[in-house]
């Protein structure tokens, strides 16, 4: 029995789901969002990129995000194999129009986007878990269970999977695949009393390399600092203590980070996650699309998650409009959407797969702007990958420089490659 009908049903109210719902609702679509939790709810991934900011403007939430955000003007990289840290300032990108971003508590940030979607006319149900989707020639039937255990059934013309790492559709369709080019796990927590960078750089992200991967340091506006380690799985398997102690022991392996946290205190239990690098075989179908992490997730080192989620939502909204209003053009629109969804992860994954190699560390820690390569790299780190900014040719040159550097560091490069290969195969 069908209880309700809508044009578009969105599974999940994170950045992707709330953004696509807001865009479609303001265009007059009957949109429903089903979210398994209630806002505000905890989520990791607090670091945004400068190219998020024009998306906030287009959604009408820029002022709200600014009120909760910690200004972030760049990213600092610290290596135990190099004497001095290096900071990449976003103001030095090819396009100087986006010199900053924000660090945000995701509970607050996601709630802003969610309420914006509701204000614009989306119908939302929280504490409502989708349990089944049955696709038909005309759309789909979606079954969901409410907090009190009752079920509702929706008839919809189009389904948006914005379920994040739950990967609702990909998991049920059997098309979710472990990323065979990457394999990492994470452990993270929040601290008060951490030592931050001075002055304008106080809100900058810091990435610390260490023997088993890398660690992050993200200052938030309320004085809390998000700290986490992304490690090879073999290291996570060495844990013989409680999660909190293992996390503190991991931090101790990185003296530069340990010094920043010398007088800091954990404010909540530590969280650990297993291998989270995955990809779905496809991004869309006749009457559905997958947005953001519902399609793929690689690694958070360059803080790309929220940007890719929101960009996919903007593209998804346009695609859905075409599919609903112009069926004859739907196949071409879905093909363009698929290409867009693959482009962003493709650009960032090349760097992510090599971020622990000696050659890439050398290029980051001893940067050169010859041929404006450093400006192009900063543009990519700022998320400027979907516009007309001329980064592509210079990033191809950056790759060539990387391979030349790898040859000069041949012994270390081969050793790192073998270690990475063993780590990936151990999953």
MARFI-537502 format. One record per residue (C-alpha): x, y, z; residue number from 1. Coordinates in steps of 0.1 Angstrom, whole numbers, m for minus. Layout:
% MARFI-537502
+-------+-------+-------+-----+
!    px !    py !    pz ! num !
+-------+-------+-------+-----+
!     X !     Y !     Z ! NUM !
...
+-------+-------+-------+-----+
% end
This chain:
% MARFI-537502
+-------+-------+-------+-----+
!    px !    py !    pz ! num !
+-------+-------+-------+-----+
!     0 !     0 !     0 !   1 !
!    14 !    34 !   m10 !   2 !
!    10 !    61 !    17 !   3 !
!    26 !    90 !     0 !   4 !
!    38 !   103 !   m34 !   5 !
!    66 !   127 !   m44 !   6 !
!    86 !   138 !   m74 !   7 !
!   120 !   131 !   m58 !   8 !
!   129 !   111 !   m27 !   9 !
!   163 !   117 !   m11 !  10 !
!   179 !    91 !    11 !  11 !
!   201 !   109 !    36 !  12 !
!   203 !   145 !    49 !  13 !
!   240 !   152 !    49 !  14 !
!   256 !   179 !    27 !  15 !
!   247 !   161 !    m6 !  16 !
!   211 !   152 !     3 !  17 !
!   202 !   185 !    19 !  18 !
!   218 !   204 !   m10 !  19 !
!   200 !   186 !   m38 !  20 !
!   168 !   188 !   m19 !  21 !
!   171 !   225 !   m14 !  22 !
!   179 !   231 !   m51 !  23 !
!   150 !   210 !   m64 !  24 !
!   125 !   223 !   m38 !  25 !
!   132 !   259 !   m47 !  26 !
!   125 !   249 !   m83 !  27 !
!    90 !   238 !   m73 !  28 !
!    96 !   200 !   m71 !  29 !
!    78 !   179 !   m45 !  30 !
!   109 !   166 !   m26 !  31 !
!   110 !   143 !     4 !  32 !
!   142 !   137 !    25 !  33 !
!   144 !   106 !    47 !  34 !
!   172 !   108 !    73 !  35 !
!   179 !    79 !    96 !  36 !
!   191 !   101 !   125 !  37 !
!   181 !   135 !   140 !  38 !
!   199 !   167 !   136 !  39 !
!   222 !   178 !   151 !  40 !
!   242 !   145 !   148 !  41 !
!   280 !   139 !   149 !  42 !
!   299 !   135 !   117 !  43 !
!   336 !   136 !   110 !  44 !
!   351 !   156 !    82 !  45 !
!   352 !   191 !    95 !  46 !
!   375 !   208 !    70 !  47 !
!   360 !   226 !    40 !  48 !
!   377 !   240 !     9 !  49 !
!   376 !   275 !    m7 !  50 !
!   355 !   263 !   m36 !  51 !
!   327 !   254 !   m11 !  52 !
!   321 !   291 !    m6 !  53 !
!   305 !   299 !   m39 !  54 !
!   282 !   269 !   m34 !  55 !
!   271 !   284 !     0 !  56 !
!   263 !   317 !   m17 !  57 !
!   242 !   299 !   m43 !  58 !
!   223 !   281 !   m16 !  59 !
!   218 !   312 !     5 !  60 !
!   236 !   299 !    36 !  61 !
!   270 !   317 !    34 !  62 !
!   263 !   340 !    64 !  63 !
!   251 !   311 !    86 !  64 !
!   282 !   290 !    77 !  65 !
!   305 !   320 !    84 !  66 !
!   290 !   323 !   119 !  67 !
!   299 !   288 !   129 !  68 !
!   332 !   285 !   110 !  69 !
!   368 !   289 !   119 !  70 !
!   385 !   307 !    91 !  71 !
!   410 !   285 !    73 !  72 !
!   436 !   303 !    50 !  73 !
!   457 !   273 !    41 !  74 !
!   471 !   239 !    48 !  75 !
!   503 !   232 !    67 !  76 !
!   523 !   200 !    60 !  77 !
!   548 !   187 !    86 !  78 !
!   573 !   159 !    79 !  79 !
!   596 !   142 !   103 !  80 !
!   620 !   138 !    74 !  81 !
!   623 !   175 !    67 !  82 !
!   634 !   203 !    91 !  83 !
!   607 !   229 !    85 !  84 !
!   570 !   227 !    79 !  85 !
!   555 !   241 !    47 !  86 !
!   522 !   260 !    44 !  87 !
!   502 !   263 !    12 !  88 !
!   481 !   295 !    13 !  89 !
!   450 !   294 !    m8 !  90 !
!   456 !   330 !   m17 !  91 !
!   485 !   318 !   m38 !  92 !
!   464 !   297 !   m61 !  93 !
!   460 !   305 !   m98 !  94 !
!   427 !   322 !   m91 !  95 !
!   431 !   345 !   m61 !  96 !
!   394 !   350 !   m57 !  97 !
!   390 !   322 !   m30 !  98 !
!   417 !   328 !    m4 !  99 !
!   400 !   311 !    25 ! 100 !
!   376 !   284 !    37 ! 101 !
!   363 !   272 !    71 ! 102 !
!   367 !   245 !    96 ! 103 !
!   332 !   235 !   110 ! 104 !
!   316 !   213 !   134 ! 105 !
!   297 !   190 !   111 ! 106 !
!   268 !   187 !   135 ! 107 !
!   262 !   224 !   131 ! 108 !
!   271 !   226 !    95 ! 109 !
!   249 !   197 !    84 ! 110 !
!   220 !   211 !   104 ! 111 !
!   223 !   245 !    86 ! 112 !
!   220 !   228 !    52 ! 113 !
!   192 !   206 !    64 ! 114 !
!   171 !   234 !    77 ! 115 !
!   178 !   254 !    45 ! 116 !
!   163 !   226 !    25 ! 117 !
!   132 !   225 !    47 ! 118 !
!   128 !   263 !    44 ! 119 !
!   129 !   261 !     7 ! 120 !
!   100 !   236 !     7 ! 121 !
!   115 !   201 !    10 ! 122 !
!    95 !   177 !    32 ! 123 !
!   118 !   160 !    58 ! 124 !
!   114 !   130 !    80 ! 125 !
!   141 !   124 !   106 ! 126 !
!   147 !    92 !   125 ! 127 !
!   133 !    75 !    94 ! 128 !
!   154 !    46 !    80 ! 129 !
!   149 !    35 !    44 ! 130 !
!   146 !    m3 !    43 ! 131 !
!   138 !   m11 !     7 ! 132 !
!   137 !     4 !   m28 ! 133 !
!   118 !   m12 !   m57 ! 134 !
!   124 !     4 !   m91 ! 135 !
!    98 !     5 !  m118 ! 136 !
!    95 !    18 !  m153 ! 137 !
!    79 !    50 !  m139 ! 138 !
!   101 !    55 !  m108 ! 139 !
!   103 !    36 !   m76 ! 140 !
!    86 !    25 !   m44 ! 141 !
!   105 !    33 !   m13 ! 142 !
!    98 !    17 !    21 ! 143 !
!   110 !    33 !    53 ! 144 !
!   106 !    25 !    90 ! 145 !
!    99 !    54 !   115 ! 146 !
!   112 !    57 !   150 ! 147 !
!    81 !    41 !   165 ! 148 !
!    85 !    10 !   143 ! 149 !
!    57 !    19 !   118 ! 150 !
!    64 !    17 !    81 ! 151 !
!    56 !    41 !    53 ! 152 !
!    57 !    35 !    16 ! 153 !
!    64 !    62 !   m10 ! 154 !
!    58 !    63 !   m47 ! 155 !
!    84 !    86 !   m63 ! 156 !
!    95 !    94 !   m98 ! 157 !
!   132 !    96 !   m89 ! 158 !
!   155 !    84 !   m61 ! 159 !
!   186 !   102 !   m49 ! 160 !
!   210 !    81 !   m28 ! 161 !
!   228 !   105 !    m5 ! 162 !
!   233 !    80 !    22 ! 163 !
!   270 !    86 !    25 ! 164 !
!   291 !    56 !    37 ! 165 !
!   259 !    36 !    42 ! 166 !
!   260 !    33 !     4 ! 167 !
!   223 !    23 !     4 ! 168 !
!   218 !    15 !   m33 ! 169 !
!   253 !     3 !   m41 ! 170 !
!   252 !   m22 !   m13 ! 171 !
!   218 !   m35 !   m21 ! 172 !
!   226 !   m37 !   m58 ! 173 !
!   258 !   m56 !   m51 ! 174 !
!   279 !   m30 !   m70 ! 175 !
!   300 !   m16 !   m41 ! 176 !
!   336 !   m26 !   m45 ! 177 !
!   367 !   m22 !   m23 ! 178 !
!   391 !     2 !   m38 ! 179 !
!   419 !   m20 !   m49 ! 180 !
!   443 !    10 !   m53 ! 181 !
!   440 !    22 !   m18 ! 182 !
!   434 !     8 !    17 ! 183 !
!   434 !    28 !    49 ! 184 !
!   417 !    30 !    83 ! 185 !
!   413 !    59 !   107 ! 186 !
!   412 !    66 !   144 ! 187 !
!   401 !   101 !   157 ! 188 !
!   390 !   122 !   186 ! 189 !
!   385 !   157 !   199 ! 190 !
!   407 !   177 !   222 ! 191 !
!   405 !   210 !   242 ! 192 !
!   437 !   229 !   251 ! 193 !
!   456 !   221 !   219 ! 194 !
!   484 !   245 !   208 ! 195 !
!   474 !   262 !   176 ! 196 !
!   493 !   281 !   150 ! 197 !
!   497 !   318 !   158 ! 198 !
!   478 !   347 !   143 ! 199 !
!   459 !   344 !   110 ! 200 !
!   471 !   308 !   106 ! 201 !
!   453 !   297 !   138 ! 202 !
!   425 !   279 !   119 ! 203 !
!   447 !   262 !    93 ! 204 !
!   446 !   225 !    88 ! 205 !
!   479 !   207 !    96 ! 206 !
!   488 !   174 !    81 ! 207 !
!   515 !   154 !    99 ! 208 !
!   533 !   126 !    81 ! 209 !
!   545 !    97 !   103 ! 210 !
!   558 !    62 !    97 ! 211 !
!   524 !    45 !    94 ! 212 !
!   505 !    71 !    74 ! 213 !
!   494 !   107 !    83 ! 214 !
!   476 !   126 !   110 ! 215 !
!   453 !   156 !   109 ! 216 !
!   449 !   186 !   132 ! 217 !
!   417 !   207 !   126 ! 218 !
!   410 !   237 !   149 ! 219 !
!   373 !   245 !   154 ! 220 !
!   358 !   278 !   164 ! 221 !
!   347 !   267 !   199 ! 222 !
!   382 !   259 !   210 ! 223 !
!   379 !   222 !   202 ! 224 !
!   405 !   206 !   179 ! 225 !
!   397 !   175 !   158 ! 226 !
!   427 !   151 !   156 ! 227 !
!   429 !   119 !   137 ! 228 !
!   453 !    94 !   122 ! 229 !
!   448 !    77 !    88 ! 230 !
!   470 !    46 !    88 ! 231 !
!   477 !    15 !    69 ! 232 !
!   456 !   m15 !    82 ! 233 !
!   486 !   m35 !    93 ! 234 !
!   493 !    m8 !   119 ! 235 !
!   457 !    m8 !   132 ! 236 !
!   459 !   m45 !   137 ! 237 !
!   488 !   m41 !   161 ! 238 !
!   464 !   m26 !   187 ! 239 !
!   467 !   m44 !   221 ! 240 !
!   452 !   m17 !   243 ! 241 !
!   419 !     2 !   245 ! 242 !
!   410 !    25 !   217 ! 243 !
!   417 !    57 !   236 ! 244 !
!   452 !    46 !   247 ! 245 !
!   460 !    33 !   212 ! 246 !
!   451 !    67 !   198 ! 247 !
!   473 !    85 !   223 ! 248 !
!   501 !    60 !   216 ! 249 !
!   497 !    67 !   178 ! 250 !
!   499 !   105 !   184 ! 251 !
!   531 !    99 !   204 ! 252 !
!   547 !    84 !   173 ! 253 !
!   545 !   119 !   157 ! 254 !
!   565 !   142 !   181 ! 255 !
!   555 !   174 !   163 ! 256 !
!   518 !   166 !   168 ! 257 !
!   524 !   153 !   204 ! 258 !
!   539 !   187 !   212 ! 259 !
!   508 !   205 !   200 ! 260 !
!   487 !   183 !   223 ! 261 !
!   510 !   182 !   253 ! 262 !
!   486 !   202 !   275 ! 263 !
!   454 !   190 !   257 ! 264 !
!   426 !   168 !   270 ! 265 !
!   404 !   144 !   252 ! 266 !
!   367 !   155 !   254 ! 267 !
!   350 !   124 !   241 ! 268 !
!   356 !    87 !   235 ! 269 !
!   379 !    80 !   205 ! 270 !
!   364 !    65 !   173 ! 271 !
!   381 !    40 !   150 ! 272 !
!   369 !    29 !   116 ! 273 !
!   381 !     1 !    94 ! 274 !
!   390 !     2 !    57 ! 275 !
!   368 !    28 !    41 ! 276 !
!   381 !    31 !     5 ! 277 !
!   354 !    20 !   m19 ! 278 !
!   337 !    27 !   m52 ! 279 !
!   304 !    18 !   m68 ! 280 !
!   305 !     3 !  m103 ! 281 !
!   281 !    30 !  m115 ! 282 !
!   268 !    64 !  m104 ! 283 !
!   233 !    64 !  m118 ! 284 !
!   205 !    46 !  m135 ! 285 !
!   173 !    54 !  m153 ! 286 !
!   155 !    68 !  m123 ! 287 !
!   182 !    72 !   m96 ! 288 !
!   216 !    89 !   m89 ! 289 !
!   242 !    84 !   m62 ! 290 !
!   258 !   115 !   m47 ! 291 !
!   290 !   120 !   m28 ! 292 !
!   301 !    92 !    m5 ! 293 !
!   272 !    71 !   m16 ! 294 !
!   292 !    65 !   m48 ! 295 !
!   328 !    66 !   m36 ! 296 !
!   352 !    75 !    m8 ! 297 !
!   390 !    73 !   m10 ! 298 !
!   408 !    92 !    18 ! 299 !
!   402 !   125 !    37 ! 300 !
!   438 !   138 !    34 ! 301 !
!   428 !   168 !    12 ! 302 !
!   394 !   175 !    28 ! 303 !
!   375 !   168 !    m4 ! 304 !
!   344 !   150 !    10 ! 305 !
!   320 !   179 !    15 ! 306 !
!   330 !   197 !   m17 ! 307 !
!   326 !   166 !   m39 ! 308 !
!   293 !   159 !   m21 ! 309 !
!   279 !   194 !   m28 ! 310 !
!   292 !   196 !   m63 ! 311 !
!   275 !   162 !   m71 ! 312 !
!   243 !   176 !   m56 ! 313 !
!   243 !   206 !   m79 ! 314 !
!   250 !   184 !  m109 ! 315 !
!   225 !   159 !   m97 ! 316 !
!   197 !   185 !   m94 ! 317 !
!   202 !   196 !  m130 ! 318 !
!   203 !   160 !  m142 ! 319 !
!   171 !   151 !  m123 ! 320 !
!   153 !   181 !  m138 ! 321 !
!   162 !   170 !  m173 ! 322 !
!   152 !   134 !  m166 ! 323 !
!   118 !   145 !  m153 ! 324 !
!   110 !   172 !  m178 ! 325 !
!   127 !   160 !  m210 ! 326 !
!   128 !   121 !  m210 ! 327 !
!   143 !   121 !  m245 ! 328 !
!   174 !   139 !  m232 ! 329 !
!   177 !   118 !  m200 ! 330 !
!   203 !    94 !  m212 ! 331 !
!   226 !   121 !  m223 ! 332 !
!   221 !   140 !  m191 ! 333 !
!   229 !   109 !  m170 ! 334 !
!   260 !   103 !  m190 ! 335 !
!   272 !   138 !  m183 ! 336 !
!   264 !   133 !  m146 ! 337 !
!   284 !   101 !  m146 ! 338 !
!   315 !   118 !  m161 ! 339 !
!   313 !   146 !  m136 ! 340 !
!   310 !   122 !  m107 ! 341 !
!   342 !   104 !  m118 ! 342 !
!   362 !   135 !  m126 ! 343 !
!   367 !   148 !   m90 ! 344 !
!   378 !   115 !   m74 ! 345 !
!   400 !   109 !  m104 ! 346 !
!   419 !   142 !   m99 ! 347 !
!   424 !   138 !   m62 ! 348 !
!   430 !   101 !   m62 ! 349 !
!   463 !   105 !   m81 ! 350 !
!   477 !   126 !   m52 ! 351 !
!   460 !   105 !   m25 ! 352 !
!   476 !    72 !   m38 ! 353 !
!   510 !    88 !   m36 ! 354 !
!   507 !   110 !    m5 ! 355 !
!   530 !    87 !    16 ! 356 !
!   557 !    83 !   m11 ! 357 !
!   591 !    99 !    m6 ! 358 !
!   588 !   117 !   m40 ! 359 !
!   555 !   134 !   m32 ! 360 !
!   567 !   144 !     3 ! 361 !
!   598 !   160 !   m13 ! 362 !
!   576 !   180 !   m38 ! 363 !
!   553 !   192 !   m10 ! 364 !
!   581 !   200 !    15 ! 365 !
!   604 !   217 !   m11 ! 366 !
!   579 !   234 !   m34 ! 367 !
!   588 !   252 !   m66 ! 368 !
!   566 !   275 !   m86 ! 369 !
!   584 !   271 !  m118 ! 370 !
!   559 !   271 !  m147 ! 371 !
!   534 !   281 !  m120 ! 372 !
!   532 !   244 !  m109 ! 373 !
!   529 !   253 !   m72 ! 374 !
!   500 !   277 !   m79 ! 375 !
!   482 !   249 !   m98 ! 376 !
!   488 !   225 !   m70 ! 377 !
!   473 !   250 !   m45 ! 378 !
!   443 !   254 !   m69 ! 379 !
!   437 !   217 !   m67 ! 380 !
!   441 !   217 !   m29 ! 381 !
!   415 !   245 !   m29 ! 382 !
!   391 !   223 !   m48 ! 383 !
!   393 !   243 !   m81 ! 384 !
!   389 !   213 !  m104 ! 385 !
!   355 !   219 !  m121 ! 386 !
!   359 !   254 !  m136 ! 387 !
!   379 !   269 !  m164 ! 388 !
!   410 !   276 !  m142 ! 389 !
!   440 !   263 !  m163 ! 390 !
!   453 !   237 !  m139 ! 391 !
!   452 !   205 !  m161 ! 392 !
!   483 !   211 !  m182 ! 393 !
!   504 !   222 !  m152 ! 394 !
!   492 !   193 !  m131 ! 395 !
!   504 !   170 !  m159 ! 396 !
!   537 !   187 !  m156 ! 397 !
!   536 !   182 !  m118 ! 398 !
!   531 !   145 !  m125 ! 399 !
!   561 !   144 !  m148 ! 400 !
!   582 !   161 !  m121 ! 401 !
!   570 !   136 !   m96 ! 402 !
!   580 !   106 !  m117 ! 403 !
!   614 !   122 !  m123 ! 404 !
!   618 !   127 !   m86 ! 405 !
!   608 !    91 !   m80 ! 406 !
!   637 !    80 !  m103 ! 407 !
!   661 !   101 !   m84 ! 408 !
!   649 !    85 !   m52 ! 409 !
!   647 !    51 !   m67 ! 410 !
!   656 !    30 !   m37 ! 411 !
!   632 !    48 !   m14 ! 412 !
!   605 !    49 !   m40 ! 413 !
!   607 !    11 !   m46 ! 414 !
!   606 !     4 !    m9 ! 415 !
!   576 !    27 !    m4 ! 416 !
!   558 !    10 !   m34 ! 417 !
!   564 !   m25 !   m21 ! 418 !
!   552 !   m14 !    14 ! 419 !
!   521 !     2 !    m1 ! 420 !
!   514 !   m29 !   m22 ! 421 !
!   516 !   m52 !     8 ! 422 !
!   493 !   m29 !    28 ! 423 !
!   466 !   m28 !     0 ! 424 !
!   467 !   m66 !    m4 ! 425 !
!   464 !   m71 !    33 ! 426 !
!   427 !   m59 !    33 ! 427 !
+-------+-------+-------+-----+
% end
